[in-house]
C-alpha cells in the first residue's frame, strides 16, 4: 500500500475537520444556493480505502445531507467512484508553492454533467478555498465557491459508521 502522505503531501495537509460555506452561482453570476459544511478528510490504514472523506451539509431551512466518499489510489491520483460521481484528485506539481489540488468528476445519472475543482490550502494550513466549474455537455452552467477553516486534526475522535449522520 502506498504511503498516501508521502505520495500526496499537499493532500496530506488537508487531513482533519474543516468547516465552511458553499455558495452556488449560475453561469451569469447570480447566487442560487448557499449552505454550511463540515468535511472530514482522513487517511486510513485500509489498503482498499487509503483516503476517505465525509461531507456534512446544512441549510438554514433545516435541510441536511451527508455524502460519503471512500476512495482508492492509482497512478498518482485519488479515485472517487460511488453512486454519485466518478473522478479523480491529483496534486498540481507545477505549483511552486505546494498549495494546489485539482479534481475532475462526472456526475452519475446526469448525462453530460462534469465538474472541475481547484483547491488551494493556505501556507499556515488553517484556511482553504475551492472553486468548482460545472459543465453540461461542455457548456459552463454553474460555479461553486467554497471557503473553509480548519477545525481539528483529530478526526479520530469522531466515531460511527463512516461518520454518516453523526452529530459533530
Backbone as CSV, one residue per row, in Angstrom:
resi,resn,N_x,N_y,N_z,CA_x,CA_y,CA_z,C_x,C_y,C_z
1,UNK,0.846,-1.186,0.000,0.000,0.000,0.000,0.888,1.244,0.000
2,UNK,0.567,2.203,-0.845,1.383,3.420,-0.855,1.142,4.244,0.409
3,UNK,2.166,4.919,0.844,2.025,5.870,1.934,1.434,7.133,1.326
4,UNK,0.149,7.364,1.550,-0.538,8.477,0.902,0.064,9.819,1.303
5,UNK,0.466,9.958,2.560,1.047,11.228,2.986,2.367,11.491,2.268
6,UNK,3.089,10.427,1.925,4.347,10.565,1.194,4.085,10.849,-0.283
7,UNK,3.126,10.125,-0.878,2.831,10.267,-2.303,2.030,11.529,-2.627
8,UNK,1.247,12.004,-1.666,0.423,13.191,-1.893,0.573,14.146,-0.705
9,UNK,1.736,14.792,-0.571,1.974,15.643,0.606,1.076,16.874,0.681
10,UNK,0.644,17.406,-0.465,-0.265,18.564,-0.408,-1.618,18.113,0.131
11,UNK,-2.138,17.013,-0.391,-3.413,16.500,0.113,-3.300,16.114,1.581
12,UNK,-2.149,15.613,1.993,-1.954,15.234,3.397,-2.166,16.427,4.331
13,UNK,-1.875,17.622,3.860,-2.072,18.829,4.672,-3.563,19.124,4.916
14,UNK,-4.430,18.486,4.147,-5.875,18.693,4.279,-6.503,17.764,5.315
15,UNK,-5.737,16.831,5.846,-6.312,15.863,6.777,-6.864,16.565,8.005
16,UNK,-8.099,16.218,8.361,-8.734,16.783,9.539,-10.163,17.207,9.263
17,UNK,-10.664,18.076,10.112,-12.051,18.544,10.049,-12.055,20.001,9.606
18,UNK,-12.898,20.302,8.618,-12.994,21.641,8.028,-14.444,22.119,8.076
19,UNK,-14.660,23.340,8.511,-15.976,23.977,8.464,-15.955,25.045,7.390
20,UNK,-17.082,25.155,6.663,-17.095,26.132,5.599,-18.475,26.525,5.134
21,UNK,-18.461,27.286,4.047,-19.681,27.750,3.390,-19.529,27.495,1.899
22,UNK,-20.537,26.865,1.311,-20.633,26.646,-0.135,-21.598,27.687,-0.687
23,UNK,-21.195,28.370,-1.765,-22.058,29.340,-2.438,-22.122,28.939,-3.914
24,UNK,-23.328,28.754,-4.417,-23.550,28.321,-5.801,-24.042,29.492,-6.637
25,UNK,-23.496,29.603,-7.856,-23.856,30.681,-8.780,-24.181,30.088,-10.147
26,UNK,-25.177,30.658,-10.808,-25.454,30.222,-12.178,-24.379,30.791,-13.103
27,UNK,-24.461,30.460,-14.381,-23.434,30.870,-15.349,-23.346,32.390,-15.503
28,UNK,-24.402,33.111,-15.100,-24.404,34.575,-15.180,-23.941,35.252,-13.892
29,UNK,-23.563,34.461,-12.892,-23.061,35.026,-11.646,-24.111,35.303,-10.596
30,UNK,-25.342,34.819,-10.789,-26.408,35.002,-9.807,-26.350,33.896,-8.763
31,UNK,-26.351,34.267,-7.475,-26.319,33.260,-6.423,-27.628,32.467,-6.436
32,UNK,-27.498,31.128,-6.436,-28.687,30.272,-6.484,-28.812,29.375,-5.254
33,UNK,-27.759,29.286,-4.435,-27.839,28.469,-3.223,-26.653,28.806,-2.334
34,UNK,-26.828,28.522,-1.035,-25.753,28.667,-0.060,-26.045,27.721,1.093
35,UNK,-25.010,27.064,1.585,-25.177,26.218,2.767,-23.856,26.069,3.503
36,UNK,-23.943,25.653,4.763,-22.776,25.404,5.591,-22.292,23.977,5.371
37,UNK,-21.030,23.750,5.749,-20.471,22.406,5.578,-19.516,22.074,6.709
38,UNK,-19.366,20.795,6.931,-18.297,20.243,7.766,-17.782,19.025,7.022
39,UNK,-16.505,19.072,6.645,-15.879,17.966,5.927,-14.864,17.288,6.822
40,UNK,-14.870,15.969,6.767,-13.892,15.171,7.499,-13.025,14.479,6.458
41,UNK,-11.755,14.874,6.414,-10.794,14.352,5.445,-9.790,13.504,6.211
42,UNK,-9.697,12.229,5.840,-8.838,11.347,6.622,-8.090,10.350,5.765
43,UNK,-6.889,10.044,6.201,-6.107,8.953,5.630,-6.289,7.761,6.549
44,UNK,-6.421,6.590,5.961,-6.709,5.396,6.740,-5.575,4.381,6.591
45,UNK,-5.648,3.355,7.395,-4.730,2.218,7.271,-5.325,1.133,6.384
46,UNK,-6.509,1.388,5.831,-7.197,0.433,4.973,-6.610,0.499,3.565
47,UNK,-5.981,-0.564,3.142,-5.335,-0.614,1.828,-6.317,-0.330,0.694
48,UNK,-7.555,-0.776,0.849,-8.559,-0.585,-0.203,-9.105,0.842,-0.227
49,UNK,-9.051,1.537,0.905,-9.587,2.903,1.013,-8.566,3.765,1.753
50,UNK,-7.504,4.187,1.076,-6.453,4.928,1.770,-6.824,6.362,2.141
51,UNK,-7.784,6.964,1.411,-8.287,8.299,1.723,-9.804,8.209,1.757
52,UNK,-10.411,8.841,2.755,-11.859,8.763,2.942,-12.344,10.143,3.380
53,UNK,-13.362,10.637,2.705,-13.899,11.955,3.022,-15.400,11.849,3.236
54,UNK,-15.882,12.503,4.290,-17.315,12.566,4.561,-17.707,14.030,4.660
55,UNK,-18.725,14.410,3.885,-19.189,15.795,3.822,-20.554,15.905,4.484
56,UNK,-20.666,16.815,5.431,-21.933,17.127,6.097,-22.353,18.506,5.624
57,UNK,-23.571,18.619,5.094,-24.093,19.893,4.604,-25.333,20.259,5.400
58,UNK,-25.514,21.560,5.679,-26.727,22.003,6.370,-27.151,23.366,5.834
59,UNK,-28.465,23.487,5.633,-29.073,24.724,5.138,-29.825,25.400,6.269
60,UNK,-30.058,26.687,6.137,-30.774,27.460,7.161,-32.194,26.960,7.380
61,UNK,-32.798,26.335,6.354,-34.177,25.853,6.496,-34.269,24.499,7.203
62,UNK,-33.129,23.956,7.675,-33.133,22.695,8.407,-32.743,21.483,7.578
63,UNK,-32.657,21.627,6.273,-32.255,20.513,5.414,-30.814,20.121,5.733
64,UNK,-30.540,18.815,5.746,-29.178,18.318,5.936,-28.912,17.197,4.938
65,UNK,-27.650,17.067,4.543,-27.204,15.973,3.685,-25.853,15.510,4.189
66,UNK,-25.608,14.205,4.069,-24.308,13.634,4.359,-23.897,12.834,3.139
67,UNK,-22.708,13.116,2.634,-22.184,12.389,1.474,-20.842,11.783,1.850
68,UNK,-20.701,10.517,1.517,-19.533,9.755,1.915,-18.717,9.396,0.677
69,UNK,-17.396,9.621,0.735,-16.527,9.411,-0.412,-15.315,8.550,-0.055
70,UNK,-15.487,7.241,0.011,-14.303,6.390,0.118,-13.593,6.404,-1.236
71,UNK,-12.285,6.250,-1.233,-11.527,6.334,-2.479,-10.528,5.192,-2.578
72,UNK,-9.888,5.133,-3.731,-8.724,4.266,-3.901,-7.613,5.123,-4.516
73,UNK,-6.402,4.597,-4.541,-5.256,5.334,-5.059,-4.676,4.569,-6.245
74,UNK,-4.533,5.260,-7.383,-3.983,4.643,-8.584,-3.177,5.678,-9.360
75,UNK,-1.959,5.330,-9.708,-1.140,6.120,-10.630,-1.060,7.601,-10.251
76,UNK,-0.866,7.879,-8.959,-0.697,9.260,-8.519,-1.985,10.036,-8.341
77,UNK,-3.109,9.338,-8.389,-4.406,10.004,-8.239,-5.249,9.304,-7.179
78,UNK,-6.044,10.100,-6.483,-7.100,9.560,-5.639,-8.309,9.381,-6.549
79,UNK,-8.887,8.183,-6.554,-10.013,7.867,-7.435,-11.302,7.823,-6.619
80,UNK,-12.270,8.625,-7.039,-13.612,8.628,-6.452,-14.519,7.809,-7.363
81,UNK,-15.240,6.864,-6.803,-16.178,6.060,-7.587,-17.272,5.566,-6.654
82,UNK,-18.394,6.275,-6.654,-19.534,5.888,-5.821,-20.821,6.116,-6.597
83,UNK,-21.952,6.059,-5.925,-23.235,6.189,-6.618,-23.457,7.586,-7.200
84,UNK,-22.725,8.591,-6.731,-22.915,9.970,-7.173,-21.928,10.402,-8.255
85,UNK,-20.644,10.036,-8.100,-19.615,10.550,-9.008,-18.582,9.486,-9.369
86,UNK,-17.905,9.740,-10.480,-16.670,9.034,-10.817,-15.660,10.105,-11.212
87,UNK,-14.471,10.064,-10.605,-13.467,11.053,-10.958,-12.186,10.865,-10.192
88,UNK,-11.365,11.899,-10.185,-10.044,11.803,-9.571,-9.641,13.132,-8.939
89,UNK,-8.655,13.042,-8.052,-7.987,14.208,-7.471,-6.490,14.000,-7.619
90,UNK,-5.767,15.062,-7.939,-4.315,14.985,-8.083,-3.692,16.309,-7.671
91,UNK,-2.504,16.221,-7.162,-1.762,17.428,-6.834,-1.247,18.076,-8.108
92,UNK,-1.003,19.382,-8.038,-0.502,20.134,-9.184,1.013,20.303,-9.004
93,UNK,1.803,19.483,-9.701,3.257,19.546,-9.484,3.898,20.849,-9.939
94,UNK,3.258,21.597,-10.816,3.827,22.867,-11.280,3.608,24.016,-10.298
95,UNK,2.858,23.772,-9.235,2.627,24.805,-8.225,3.867,24.881,-7.330
96,UNK,4.681,25.888,-7.559,5.929,26.057,-6.793,5.684,26.246,-5.300
97,UNK,4.485,26.656,-4.926,4.176,26.929,-3.524,3.508,25.749,-2.819
98,UNK,3.223,24.668,-3.562,2.676,23.424,-2.995,1.366,23.660,-2.250
99,UNK,0.432,24.363,-2.924,-0.870,24.680,-2.339,-2.034,24.054,-3.091
100,UNK,-1.832,23.545,-4.311,-2.950,23.261,-5.211,-3.216,21.776,-5.448
101,UNK,-4.496,21.450,-5.403,-5.003,20.128,-5.763,-6.109,20.345,-6.797
102,UNK,-6.147,19.512,-7.821,-7.187,19.583,-8.859,-8.033,18.324,-8.797
103,UNK,-9.319,18.485,-9.080,-10.233,17.352,-9.165,-11.036,17.445,-10.446
104,UNK,-11.438,16.286,-10.917,-12.352,16.184,-12.052,-13.314,15.057,-11.731
105,UNK,-14.597,15.267,-12.024,-15.519,14.140,-11.927,-16.725,14.321,-12.820
106,UNK,-17.331,13.186,-13.119,-18.599,13.140,-13.837,-19.677,12.745,-12.848
107,UNK,-20.837,13.380,-12.997,-21.981,13.027,-12.161,-22.677,11.820,-12.763
108,UNK,-22.865,10.807,-11.950,-23.581,9.625,-12.411,-25.075,9.932,-12.418
109,UNK,-25.773,9.447,-13.413,-27.205,9.684,-13.525,-27.567,11.041,-14.100
110,UNK,-26.567,11.856,-14.430,-26.795,13.167,-15.041,-25.931,13.231,-16.293
111,UNK,-26.423,12.683,-17.369,-25.665,12.584,-18.619,-25.083,13.936,-19.029
112,UNK,-23.801,13.955,-19.316,-23.143,15.160,-19.796,-22.706,16.133,-18.720
113,UNK,-22.979,15.830,-17.430,-22.612,16.748,-16.340,-21.245,16.361,-15.797
114,UNK,-20.316,17.318,-15.849,-18.987,17.092,-15.300,-18.511,18.344,-14.602
115,UNK,-17.489,18.184,-13.778,-17.070,19.260,-12.910,-15.552,19.249,-12.762
116,UNK,-14.970,20.436,-12.738,-13.561,20.614,-12.401,-13.506,21.421,-11.117
117,UNK,-12.628,21.004,-10.210,-12.450,21.708,-8.942,-10.979,22.035,-8.755
118,UNK,-10.725,23.225,-8.239,-9.384,23.628,-7.862,-9.418,23.987,-6.378
119,UNK,-8.468,23.437,-5.626,-8.380,23.687,-4.183,-7.018,24.295,-3.878
120,UNK,-7.013,25.369,-3.091,-5.775,25.929,-2.570,-5.847,25.937,-1.055
121,UNK,-4.791,25.419,-0.438,-4.683,25.468,1.025,-3.688,26.573,1.374
122,UNK,-3.966,27.284,2.456,-3.079,28.378,2.866,-1.752,27.818,3.380
123,UNK,-0.738,28.656,3.367,0.574,28.231,3.860,0.515,27.798,5.322
124,UNK,-0.335,28.444,6.110,-0.451,28.091,7.527,-1.317,26.852,7.748
125,UNK,-2.036,26.401,6.705,-2.872,25.203,6.820,-4.174,25.414,7.554
126,UNK,-4.534,26.655,7.830,-5.749,26.939,8.597,-6.941,27.346,7.734
127,UNK,-6.705,27.593,6.454,-7.778,28.003,5.551,-7.574,27.312,4.214
128,UNK,-8.673,27.104,3.533,-8.579,26.662,2.148,-9.759,27.225,1.377
129,UNK,-9.524,27.391,0.082,-10.545,27.934,-0.808,-10.648,27.009,-2.003
130,UNK,-11.887,26.829,-2.451,-12.135,25.919,-3.562,-13.088,26.577,-4.546
131,UNK,-12.929,26.235,-5.809,-13.866,26.689,-6.833,-14.194,25.491,-7.721
132,UNK,-15.486,25.333,-7.993,-15.961,24.289,-8.902,-16.500,24.966,-10.157
133,UNK,-16.181,24.417,-11.305,-16.802,24.807,-12.569,-17.609,23.617,-13.052
134,UNK,-18.917,23.797,-13.177,-19.842,22.753,-13.618,-20.102,22.916,-15.119
135,UNK,-19.996,21.834,-15.867,-20.246,21.847,-17.312,-21.310,20.820,-17.665
136,UNK,-22.221,21.225,-18.531,-23.225,20.323,-19.081,-22.971,20.256,-20.575
137,UNK,-22.569,19.074,-21.055,-22.231,18.886,-22.471,-21.232,19.936,-22.953
138,UNK,-20.243,20.249,-22.102,-19.176,21.163,-22.474,-19.471,22.638,-22.287
139,UNK,-20.653,22.984,-21.772,-21.031,24.385,-21.586,-21.103,24.679,-20.088
140,UNK,-20.447,25.763,-19.660,-20.479,26.154,-18.253,-21.914,26.475,-17.840
141,UNK,-22.380,25.826,-16.761,-23.738,26.077,-16.285,-23.776,26.593,-14.852
142,UNK,-22.675,26.428,-14.117,-22.717,26.799,-12.701,-21.299,26.866,-12.150
143,UNK,-21.141,27.663,-11.086,-19.897,27.709,-10.325,-20.234,27.562,-8.848
144,UNK,-19.323,26.963,-8.116,-19.453,26.871,-6.667,-18.181,27.431,-6.053
145,UNK,-18.341,28.342,-5.106,-17.215,28.893,-4.355,-17.311,28.389,-2.925
146,UNK,-16.204,27.896,-2.388,-16.196,27.298,-1.057,-15.047,27.913,-0.260
147,UNK,-15.374,28.419,0.921,-14.384,28.960,1.839,-14.455,28.135,3.118
148,UNK,-13.291,27.631,3.565,-13.269,26.735,4.722,-12.167,27.125,5.702
149,UNK,-12.428,26.797,6.970,-11.449,26.988,8.035,-11.199,25.646,8.710
150,UNK,-9.950,25.441,9.065,-9.545,24.213,9.729,-10.070,24.201,11.155
151,UNK,-10.636,23.058,11.572,-11.197,22.918,12.912,-10.294,22.070,13.802
152,UNK,-9.901,20.893,13.306,-9.132,19.974,14.140,-8.451,18.918,13.285
153,UNK,-7.279,18.519,13.682,-6.581,17.400,13.042,-7.103,16.068,13.594
154,UNK,-7.789,16.127,14.713,-8.152,14.936,15.472,-9.486,14.333,15.025
155,UNK,-9.566,13.936,13.762,-10.795,13.331,13.235,-11.074,11.975,13.868
156,UNK,-10.067,11.334,14.477,-10.254,10.003,15.054,-11.232,9.996,16.225
157,UNK,-11.459,11.158,16.833,-12.400,11.217,17.956,-13.849,11.143,17.488
158,UNK,-14.076,11.324,16.202,-15.418,11.178,15.649,-15.623,9.695,15.384
159,UNK,-16.707,9.138,15.881,-16.939,7.700,15.724,-18.211,7.449,14.938
160,UNK,-18.514,6.203,14.692,-19.720,5.836,13.963,-19.374,5.363,12.571
161,UNK,-20.272,4.625,11.963,-20.052,4.066,10.643,-19.804,5.168,9.617
162,UNK,-18.603,5.282,9.151,-18.193,6.268,8.146,-18.591,7.692,8.526
163,UNK,-18.853,7.926,9.807,-19.230,9.233,10.309,-20.592,9.693,9.786
164,UNK,-21.327,8.827,9.104,-22.598,9.227,8.484,-23.634,9.590,9.534
165,UNK,-24.128,10.807,9.419,-25.254,11.235,10.228,-24.934,11.563,11.658
166,UNK,-23.720,11.323,12.105,-23.399,11.575,13.490,-23.193,13.057,13.735
167,UNK,-23.734,13.542,14.811,-23.503,14.951,15.167,-22.026,15.151,15.473
168,UNK,-21.508,16.280,15.065,-20.080,16.565,15.281,-19.945,17.723,16.249
